[in-house]
Amino acid sequence: MARSSLREFQERLARRLADAKTAEHRGLLGFQCGAENWLIPLADAGEILPPPPLSAVPLTRPWYRGLANVRGTLHGVIDFGQFNGQAPTPPAGRARLLLAGMRHGVHCALLVSASTGLRGQDDFERSAERDERPWVASRLRDLQGRPWLLLDTARLLAQPSFLDAGLE
């Protein structure tokens, strides 16, 4: 009986090690904002969760959706699709909050249309197209030819247009 338990333990351990190696190669989190597909490095991604109730903040731009209390910490919620010029994202259904600023010391959450899961650099090839938005690190194409945008979180969090959520 002890041998079968040891064998099962070894098999579980082998599976977990294989999964860990796969996770290392999947260092990007994919998400959608309206019609755009985005990627964020896992180191910047923080946590992704269903949107909790949001508290509105008066006299802010339409893309600043308010404050969310996530386990006792307030996060400013930015509708990332709307910030990028798309239609507002309803905070329901497949929508998610992506806590994107924690690594940089900023309590910021991006409201996104949906999470599309983990991806690896090998799943994409660089596109020659440029993007005028400074927070787009690069444009990529997946194996099916769909366009993706790689988010540079540090640049986004440093943009005056992103930091200025108040109405003028």
SEVOMAR-977430 format. One line per 10 residues: number of its first residue (from 1); their letters; for each residue x, y, z of N, C-alpha, C. Coordinates in steps of 0.2 Angstrom, whole numbers. Example, Ala and Ser with C-alpha at 12.3 -4.5 7.8 and 13.67 -1.06 7.14 Angstrom:
1 = as = 66,-28,39,62,-22,39,66,-16,39; 64,-11,35,68,-5,36,64,0,39 .
END
This chain:
1 = marsslrefq = 4,-6,0,0,0,0,4,6,0; 10,6,4,14,12,4,18,13,-3; 19,8,-6,22,9,-13,17,12,-18; 11,10,-18,6,14,-22,6,21,-20; 6,23,-14,5,30,-12,11,34,-14; 17,30,-13,23,34,-16,23,35,-23; 21,30,-27,21,30,-34,16,36,-36; 10,36,-33,5,42,-34,8,48,-33; 12,49,-27,15,55,-25,20,57,-31; 24,52,-33,29,54,-38,26,56,-45 .
11 = erlarrlada = 20,53,-47,17,55,-53,14,62,-52; 11,63,-46,8,70,-45,14,75,-45; 19,74,-42,25,78,-42,28,79,-49; 28,74,-53,31,75,-60,26,79,-64; 19,78,-63,14,82,-67,15,90,-65; 16,91,-59,17,98,-56,23,101,-59; 28,97,-59,35,100,-62,34,102,-69; 30,97,-73,29,99,-80,25,105,-81; 20,105,-77,15,111,-77,19,118,-76; 24,117,-71,28,123,-69,32,125,-75 .
21 = ktaehrgllg = 35,121,-78,39,122,-84,35,126,-90; 29,123,-91,24,126,-96,22,133,-94; 21,134,-87,19,141,-85,24,146,-86; 31,144,-85,36,148,-86,36,151,-94; 34,147,-98,34,149,-105,28,153,-107; 23,153,-102,17,157,-104,17,163,-99; 22,168,-101,23,173,-97,19,179,-98; 13,179,-102,9,184,-104,2,182,-103; -2,187,-100,-9,187,-99,-13,190,-105; -17,187,-108,-21,190,-114,-28,193,-111 .
31 = fqcgaenwli = -30,198,-114,-37,201,-112,-39,205,-118; -46,206,-118,-49,210,-123,-52,216,-120; -51,222,-124,-54,228,-123,-58,230,-129; -65,229,-129,-68,231,-135,-66,226,-141; -64,229,-146,-62,226,-152,-54,224,-152; -51,226,-147,-43,225,-147,-41,219,-142; -36,216,-144,-33,210,-140,-27,213,-137; -26,212,-131,-20,215,-127,-17,209,-124; -10,210,-122,-6,206,-118,-3,210,-113; -2,207,-107,2,211,-102,7,205,-99 .
41 = pladageilp = 13,207,-98,17,203,-94,15,200,-87; 15,194,-86,12,192,-79,15,195,-74; 22,198,-74,25,201,-68,21,208,-67; 18,211,-72,14,217,-71,6,216,-70; 4,210,-71,-3,208,-71,-6,208,-65; -3,207,-59,-6,207,-53,-12,201,-53; -17,204,-51,-23,199,-50,-29,201,-55; -33,196,-57,-38,197,-62,-44,194,-58; -50,198,-58,-56,196,-54,-62,199,-57; -68,196,-55,-74,199,-58,-75,206,-54 .
51 = ppplsavplt = -78,211,-58,-78,218,-55,-83,218,-49; -80,221,-43,-85,222,-37,-89,228,-39; -93,230,-34,-97,236,-35,-92,242,-35; -94,247,-39,-89,252,-40,-93,259,-37; -89,263,-34,-91,269,-31,-89,274,-36; -94,278,-38,-93,283,-43,-89,289,-40; -85,292,-44,-81,298,-41,-83,304,-46; -86,309,-43,-89,315,-47,-83,319,-50; -85,322,-55,-80,327,-59,-74,323,-62; -75,317,-64,-69,314,-67,-71,312,-75 .
61 = rpwyrglanv = -66,310,-78,-67,309,-85,-72,302,-86; -75,301,-92,-80,296,-92,-76,289,-91; -70,288,-93,-66,282,-93,-64,280,-86; -64,285,-81,-63,284,-74,-69,282,-71; -70,275,-70,-76,272,-68,-78,273,-61; -72,274,-57,-74,275,-49,-68,271,-45; -71,269,-39,-66,266,-35,-69,259,-33; -65,254,-32,-67,247,-31,-63,245,-24; -66,242,-20,-63,240,-14,-62,233,-15; -55,231,-15,-53,224,-16,-49,222,-10 .
71 = rgtlhgvidf = -52,218,-6,-50,216,1,-47,221,5; -51,227,6,-49,232,10,-44,238,7; -42,237,1,-38,242,-3,-42,245,-8; -42,252,-9,-46,255,-14,-41,255,-20; -44,254,-26,-41,254,-32,-45,259,-37; -42,263,-40,-45,267,-45,-46,263,-51; -52,263,-54,-54,259,-60,-55,263,-66; -51,261,-71,-51,264,-77,-54,259,-83; -59,261,-86,-61,257,-92,-56,258,-97; -52,253,-98,-46,253,-102,-48,254,-110 .
81 = gqfngqaptp = -54,250,-112,-56,251,-118,-58,258,-120; -62,261,-115,-65,268,-116,-59,273,-116; -54,272,-112,-48,276,-112,-44,276,-119; -45,270,-122,-42,269,-129,-47,271,-134; -52,275,-133,-56,277,-138,-62,272,-140; -63,267,-136,-69,263,-138,-75,264,-134; -80,260,-135,-86,261,-131,-85,259,-124; -89,261,-120,-89,259,-112,-90,252,-111; -86,249,-107,-86,242,-105,-91,241,-99; -97,237,-100,-101,236,-94,-98,232,-89 .
91 = pagrarllla = -98,233,-83,-94,229,-78,-98,223,-76; -100,219,-80,-104,213,-79,-102,208,-85; -105,202,-84,-104,196,-89,-96,194,-88; -93,194,-94,-86,192,-95,-81,197,-93; -83,203,-91,-79,209,-89,-75,207,-83; -69,209,-83,-64,208,-77,-61,214,-75; -58,215,-69,-54,220,-66,-47,217,-66; -42,220,-69,-35,218,-69,-31,223,-65; -29,221,-59,-25,225,-55,-18,226,-58; -17,231,-61,-11,232,-66,-6,236,-62 .
101 = gmrhgvhcal = -7,240,-57,-2,244,-55,2,242,-48; 0,236,-46,3,234,-39,10,234,-39; 13,231,-44,20,231,-45,24,237,-45; 20,242,-47,23,249,-48,21,254,-42; 18,251,-37,15,255,-31,9,259,-33; 5,257,-38,-1,261,-39,-7,257,-39; -12,259,-35,-18,255,-34,-23,257,-40; -21,254,-45,-25,255,-51,-28,248,-54; -34,248,-56,-37,242,-59,-40,244,-66; -38,240,-71,-41,241,-78,-47,237,-79 .
111 = lvsastglrg = -53,240,-81,-59,236,-82,-58,234,-90; -58,227,-91,-57,225,-97,-63,220,-99; -64,220,-106,-70,216,-108,-70,209,-106; -64,205,-106,-64,198,-105,-56,196,-104; -55,191,-100,-48,188,-100,-48,183,-105; -43,182,-109,-42,177,-114,-37,172,-112; -34,172,-106,-29,167,-103,-22,168,-104; -18,163,-102,-11,164,-103,-8,162,-110; -3,166,-111,0,165,-118,7,165,-117; 11,163,-122,18,163,-122,21,167,-128 .
121 = qddfersaer = 27,170,-127,30,174,-132,30,170,-139; 31,163,-139,31,159,-145,25,159,-149; 19,161,-145,13,161,-149,12,167,-154; 17,171,-154,16,178,-157,23,179,-161; 22,183,-167,27,186,-170,26,193,-171; 31,197,-171,31,204,-171,28,207,-178; 24,212,-177,22,215,-183,26,221,-184; 26,223,-191,30,229,-193,26,236,-191; 20,235,-190,16,241,-189,18,244,-183; 17,251,-182,18,255,-176,12,257,-174 .
131 = derpwvasrl = 12,259,-167,6,262,-164,8,268,-161; 4,273,-161,6,280,-159,5,280,-151; 1,276,-148,0,276,-141,7,274,-137; 10,278,-133,16,276,-130,16,270,-125; 10,268,-123,9,262,-118,9,256,-122; 9,256,-129,9,250,-133,16,249,-134; 19,243,-131,26,242,-132,28,239,-139; 23,235,-141,24,232,-148,17,229,-151; 17,229,-157,11,226,-160,13,219,-162; 9,214,-161,10,207,-163,5,204,-167 .
141 = rdlqgrpwll = 6,198,-169,1,194,-173,2,187,-170; -4,184,-169,-4,177,-166,-4,172,-172; -4,166,-171,-3,161,-176,-9,161,-181; -14,163,-179,-20,164,-183,-20,170,-187; -15,175,-186,-15,181,-189,-19,187,-186; -22,185,-180,-25,191,-176,-20,196,-173; -22,202,-174,-17,207,-171,-18,207,-163; -12,209,-160,-12,209,-152,-8,215,-151; -9,218,-145,-5,224,-143,-2,222,-136; 5,223,-135,8,222,-129,8,228,-125 .
151 = ldtarllaqp = 5,228,-119,5,234,-114,11,235,-111; 14,241,-111,19,243,-106,16,246,-100; 15,243,-95,12,245,-89,15,252,-86; 22,251,-86,25,257,-83,24,263,-87; 24,263,-93,23,269,-98,16,271,-97; 11,267,-97,4,268,-96,3,272,-89; 6,270,-84,5,273,-77,9,280,-77; 13,281,-81,17,287,-81,14,292,-86; 9,290,-90,6,295,-95,2,301,-92; 3,307,-93,-1,312,-90,-8,311,-92 .
161 = sfldagle = -10,309,-98,-17,308,-100,-20,303,-96; -16,298,-93,-19,293,-89,-20,295,-82; -15,299,-80,-15,301,-73,-20,307,-72; -22,310,-77,-26,316,-76,-34,314,-77; -37,311,-72,-43,308,-73,-49,314,-71; -47,319,-69,-51,325,-67,-54,329,-73; -60,331,-73,-62,335,-78,-59,342,-78; -58,345,-84,-55,351,-84,-60,357,-84 .
END
